[in-house]
Amino acid sequence: MEVTIRIDDARVRAMLALAPGRIQIAMNRAMTDATVLLLRRMKEYPPTRPNQQYVRTNTLKRSWSREVVWRGADVTGRVGSNSDMAPYNREVQDAEVQGPLFRGRWQTVQSVARDEQRAIVRMFDERIREQIGGTWNESEGI
């Protein structure tokens, strides 16, 4: 029995030429997805306590922002709270310095990152598969 394997070299080269651009698109979309998710989560407030006297101003919620930055081929997603706007932000949402009044009630940057890690990995996996899968698509004439 004889098996013959043929590879269309021109087609393979064309697919490889598309890959870097597709991967960059995927990384940008996935990083945007991830930072949007983390931003939404960090803006969540716990329910008010019964008979709570303090009236929430939502300043901490407004202090959160996100950005996606490219430097060459490296992409970085940042989600952060502006300490000029909410100087108490770390005391409320940073596990390393969280005050006792907030501990156990308010999520921290560390707990949100840990809780969403699998979802973020899935986002990158799906976005890369979406783009690379398209690279191998017969309908693109490659």
N, C-alpha and C positions, 0 to 999 in steps of 0.2 A: 504494500500500500504506500502511496506517495501523497504527501501533503505539500501544497504550494501556498505560500503566504506572500501576498503582494501589498506593498505600501506605496501609496501615491505620495511621493516625496514633496511635490509642489503643494498638495493639500495640507500636509503636515506642517510645512514651513509657513503657509498662510495662517493656519490655526495658531501656531506659536507666535507669530507676529502680532496677532490680536490679543493674546493673553495678558501682557502687562497693562494695557489700557483697560481691559475688562476687570482685572484685579483691582486697579485703582478705583474704578467706579464702585465695585463691590465694597471695598474698604471704606470709602467715603460714606456710602449709604448705611453700612453697618455701624460705623462710628456715630453717625447722626442718630440712627435708631437707638443705640446704647445710651448716648448722652440725653436724648429726649426721655427715655425711660427713667434714668437716674434722677434727672431734674424733676420729673413728675413725682417720683417717690420722695425726694427730699423736701418737697413743698407740702407733703401731707402733714396735717396736724392731728394729734390724738384727740379723742372726744373731750369736751370740757368736763371738768369734775362737777359733781352735784354741788349746788350752792357756790359755785366759783364766783368770786367777786371781781377778779381781774377781767377786763374787757380786752379781748385780743385785737391787736392793730393790724395783724398780718404782715408786719414789717419783715419778720424773718422769712416768710414765704416769698416776699418780693425781692429779698436780698439774693436769692439763688439765681444763677445764670449758667449757661453752657456755651461752649465753643468747640469747633473742630478746626485744628490747625495742621497745615501741611508744611513740612520742611524737606524739600527734595522728595524722596520716596517714603519718608516717615510721616505717619499720621498720628496725632495725639488728640484725644478727646478730654476736655476739662469740664467739670461741673464743680462750681464753687459758690460760696456765700461771701458777699461783700461785707467785710468787717467794719467798713466806714458806715454802712447803712444799718447793720445789726451787730454792734460790737460784742454782744453776748452770744453770738452764734455758736462758738465752740463750747461754751458752757452748756448749751442746750443739745447740740447734735454731734459732738465729738466724744467718742467713748473714752479717750485718754484723759479728758478733763471735765467730763459731764458732771454737773452738780447733782447732789442727792435729790433735789426737788424734781428733776427731769428723768433720773435714772429709772428704767423700767417702763416709762410712759412714752418717751420720745425716741424715735428711731435715730440711729447715729449713722454717720457716713460709712463707718465700718460695717455695721449690721446690714445696711442697704446693699453695699457692694458685695458682701457675702451672700445675701439672699438672692440677688439678681445675677450672680456670676454664671450660672448655667444658662439662664435666658440670654445673656449677652453672648456667650459662646455660640448658642444656637443662631442668634442673629447673624453673626459673622459667617457661620457655616452655610446658612440659607442664602445669604447675599452672594457669597462666592460661588455656590452651586448654581444660583440663578444666572450669574454672568458667565461662568465657565461652561455651564451646560449650553448656553446660547452659542458659545464659540464653536461647539461641535455640531451645531444644528445644520442639517442638510439644506434647509430652506434659504440659508444665507448664501448659497451658491459657492461654498468653499469646498 
